Amino acid sequence: MKMIACCGLDCAECPARTAFITDDDLLREKTAGEWSTLYGADIKSENINCTGCREPGIKFAHCENGCFMRKCAMGRGIDTCAPCAEFPCTELNSFFAFVPEARANLEALVD
């Protein structure tokens, strides 16, 4: 089952959610290392926890505090960016360049 985030990512496939749900410390360590390299940040394994963008509970720090798309959608009172009158905005188009499956997930919500 897909869990589409505001931006179109599928939270059900996210290793931070999987690590939290299964309490998998090895997956937390692996993900922290990969994301630290990928994003040029010092991400600690103890921070790899998330219930999903739109689910109640703990969020990965970037998703909760740094995700423009999540803040924007929540501020507009919409679940995802799909129904937004400005879809796709500049921020989403930049994001989709790296994660084209996110665009497909959002477009599937409005079909």
C-alpha positions in Angstrom: 0.0 0.0 0.0 1.4 3.4 -0.9 1.6 6.2 1.6 2.0 9.3 -0.6 3.7 12.2 1.1 2.8 15.8 0.3 5.6 15.9 -2.3 4.7 12.6 -3.9 7.3 10.4 -2.3 6.0 7.0 -1.1 6.6 6.9 2.6 5.9 3.2 2.7 9.2 2.7 0.8 11.3 5.1 2.9 14.0 3.5 5.0 13.5 5.9 7.8 9.9 4.7 8.2 10.9 1.1 7.8 13.6 1.4 10.4 11.3 3.0 12.8 8.4 0.6 12.3 10.7 -2.5 12.5 13.1 -1.0 15.1 16.0 -1.9 12.8 19.2 -0.3 14.1 21.3 -1.7 11.2 18.9 -0.1 8.7 19.2 3.2 10.7 23.0 3.1 10.5 23.0 2.2 6.8 20.5 5.0 6.0 22.3 7.6 8.1 25.5 6.8 6.2 23.9 6.9 2.8 22.0 10.1 3.5 25.0 11.8 5.1 27.0 11.2 1.9 24.1 12.0 -0.5 23.1 15.2 1.2 26.4 16.4 2.6 25.1 16.4 6.1 26.0 14.8 9.4 23.0 12.5 9.9 23.0 10.3 13.0 21.5 6.9 13.0 19.4 7.7 16.1 17.6 10.3 14.0 16.5 7.8 11.4 12.9 7.5 12.6 9.6 8.5 10.9 6.0 7.4 10.8 5.4 9.1 7.4 4.8 12.6 6.2 1.1 12.7 6.7 0.8 10.1 9.5 0.7 11.1 13.2 3.9 10.5 15.2 7.6 11.1 14.8 9.1 12.6 11.7 12.6 12.6 10.2 13.9 16.1 11.0 14.0 17.3 7.3 10.5 16.1 6.7 9.2 17.9 9.7 11.2 21.1 9.7 12.9 21.5 6.3 10.5 20.3 3.7 9.0 23.2 1.8 6.4 21.1 0.1 5.1 19.7 3.3 4.9 23.1 5.0 3.2 24.6 1.9 0.6 21.8 1.6 -0.2 21.9 5.3 -0.5 25.6 5.2 -3.0 25.4 2.3 -4.9 22.7 4.1 -4.4 20.0 1.4 -3.1 16.5 1.9 -0.6 16.5 -1.1 0.6 19.0 -3.7 -1.6 17.3 -6.3 -4.8 19.4 -5.9 -2.9 22.7 -5.6 -3.8 25.3 -8.2 -0.1 26.0 -8.7 0.8 22.3 -9.3 3.5 21.8 -10.3 5.3 24.8 -8.8 9.0 25.6 -9.2 10.0 23.8 -6.1 8.2 20.6 -7.2 9.6 20.8 -10.7 13.1 21.0 -9.2 12.4 18.1 -6.9 10.9 16.0 -9.7 14.1 16.3 -11.7 15.7 14.1 -9.0 12.7 12.0 -8.1 10.4 11.6 -11.2 8.4 8.8 -9.5 7.1 11.5 -7.0 5.5 13.3 -9.9 3.9 10.1 -11.2 2.5 9.4 -7.7 1.0 12.8 -7.4 -0.4 12.8 -11.0 -2.1 9.4 -10.2 -4.0 11.0 -7.4 -5.7 13.5 -9.7 -6.5 11.0 -12.6 
